[in-house]
């Protein structure tokens, strides 16, 4: 994942060294003492080798920055569960020890919370099992068939502007 420091924080990129390890991040423009995570408003920051690096704006993800840990967490009550769970149409996920609840229906028509083998997830159906590791996508000529949020979907790669379909993907 690539982070645009200027777009996210209006800051430049920095590399801080702690021992022999280099840590890249967005430069806060200030020096700091010690190591660890600290909240600055909604921004989670960390101090590495005397350089303050900005981690993320918690509020941009619907999270809060907890003063007790300096990390982004879910805004709701504490939890010790590992797997996401369903609460009617809402998905409850443990983010650094606190729940973040999201209404699956807000993702679009037909979305609901489904309890799968590894916990809850937001899906539109259960006719196929989303395979996030890849491999379930199949090409038939220029048409790609895949599992999209629990529904079997076909896509004509050429109609989307690609040259064709090969190896389970449009190219």
Beta strands, then each sheet from edge to edge (+ up, - down):
strand 1: 13-18
strand 2: 21-31
strand 3: 36-40
strand 4: 43-48
strand 5: 51-57
strand 6: 64-66
strand 7: 71-73
strand 8: 85-87
strand 9: 90-95
strand 10: 98-103
strand 11: 112-116
strand 12: 119-123
strand 13: 138-140
strand 14: 143-148
strand 15: 151-156
strand 16: 165-166
strand 17: 169-170
sheet 1: 1+ 2- 5+ 4- 3+
sheet 2: 6+ 7-
sheet 3: 8+ 9- 10+
sheet 4: 11+ 12-
sheet 5: 13+ 14- 15+
sheet 6: 16+ 17-
end
